[in-house]
């Protein structure tokens, strides 16, 4: 049941459809997002960390400035875009996907198709990421319109120099509505999931941790993850697994000499488990495509990339089972915020060139690092 708060807002947990068992996500009703009281702010922040994805309907009039300010509620000291200037690098795999709102540089425009004018951007062409540009094996042309893949399960984070954003927001400005698609895992499991075309799919990294064996939980609590320097350039020649959960190892990643200058102090070594600042729960939170090494409790370093990827994939794969995936069925005016330190998410679907889709995305590199397990949690 929805419950009242000291503000006028009510929180309504998302009800999974038959066959799904995910236990996160909530719609917040009754919010005036451009006139929030301190009680409203407290409610929204707590709701995010308790529900991981929160959705506000009918927010088409929300300005880019207001979107930035609302996203800032979760980290008021954060100011710069989550990927910093990495998008300037033409070799980055992120470069084609985002365009910056001139008046609000923390806000990006993503989507599909030709857009004559939007928020100070003129005559732009947006391109929805398609799995055929990133996956090693692809769906055939004849099956492509009705079928899709999870493009790339990820965290929004530079994973070099900058701290991972605490929250990301997405505003659906224009959404073409077409028939549902079948998302195929194509990883030998036979798994598939019906979802709306262009859905953003989420999984809970808390559930991903909770369903591990006790042995794997201890490994996750006591292991650190080292990410590749300039990871989105490093991985640019490599290709993804068919389920979008990490890369196929073919020794295609760029060598250090082919990357921009590397500062050792900026290489990110993060816990494998990230702790929720409100609930204290642990999330198995790893960007599977950017990981390079694992550092074990006793100091042993696993640096064989194939082995690293196999370990991470084995641990994460149960957490993306079809019944655990929450695919948002976007409608124009939907405004979603997600706990970027507690979920993985991915693009899905494909659009024809003339199917115009416009979203605004906002996140900021965090003002502080992630929380790892407490000492007593490490010893559980």
Steps between C-alpha positions, in 0.01 A plus 500: 500500500621856435588683817464867582798709602532829684492661155209476259670227300411132508728211409359212296725194456509365146304176468687248284297332225419127525819295477726781626639510854708818513448688826601858427361810331230746611284776355480822699176694463401848606843662456550856376858449389573868442374600848627239744486546876778369723262221601444417133875484444550266795219277372641482147855426614386227736264357238784467251725306736213277614360435149807550270288634211237769553260623233305825474230515229389801293816710531526624138540862611798430726789726395859384454597727790240337725613154389856588599387642834289194584783264406727710723282428803683170544843665497483880543879536478518335157504738205667349191363246255564139603736424212682833517665575167543140393236554232747727322699192408371390161616145565278464808214256450276759671573781259224440241222455754482835680457868420533769767231759575691830451332680791538209742817299433414233756198405287536291184257432217465141384256331268448425133436676173524851356416789733473847348528695825512403867628690804748708302615209283427550131467242220630207701469131423464271797594134477354232724773246580451174312651174618646430154758775560621344826422128520727234354209299362187679383135428429431444129362787292170317443448449876633837613176703499317261731796396718761683704780455753609663822747741340746545788432446871683781675538762770508867396858580594826618346686240713819700457581806711136591577278340765189307384185718505257430781190543285403533135176654375323441170214706354298351213430794268386319185425129489391314184258225600523175306451130563693317770821315421658179621830555678718195437789405725652269236747365757399136489243538778195538277400800711297778343276784615215689336542873547394834349707624206778723632444409863774585748551178694611493864613230742563535872861453600375431855307199372804405293698481825225338707465199267871415506624196687650572843845433356447747217357757740820486704707530182293802391525671840878465517605555137586828329453575132761687297362670191692560181640851449290701253271196489267613220793555266683189625203275419406667170629224265352220714157341465233403750350174608154442352328565835671839534669398825865568429740450211628204304874459555685509167798718598354793307517760779739788442843486660610772742717654228190549282302676772509866606760570771434293813539633853530209741329698777187532284455125440190386688519215750157456656332246729312222326211566742359850545300582813166681489534819709142473635424128533855369546433222248785379279487512122716291269595804296748440219511651151564173317639654179751732668649263759868414450629337821374353827690554826427232760489529876853358540641742242506252212433672168307318229609674182422242236221686323312191387500359854393835647209521260393140559492556877298821473259354243440186707413714801284755318316281250236361744403859583390579144261203473182606314284500811738742674504764222286815534452646150347848510215548252575864424227754440556864409543706815640213707783617726704223659787517747708196582753412768807471278687332785238227546375394158637398163313622194506468124351631181285259299322506168546656160328773306463590135686818398174693478375391844589807707570446868631767737615457861694723737753335729678653798764380743799652675833351606459448874661720762605192699593139440276195528432334834641150532397232750543579867759293685234288666338438160832381356517242777142375471 
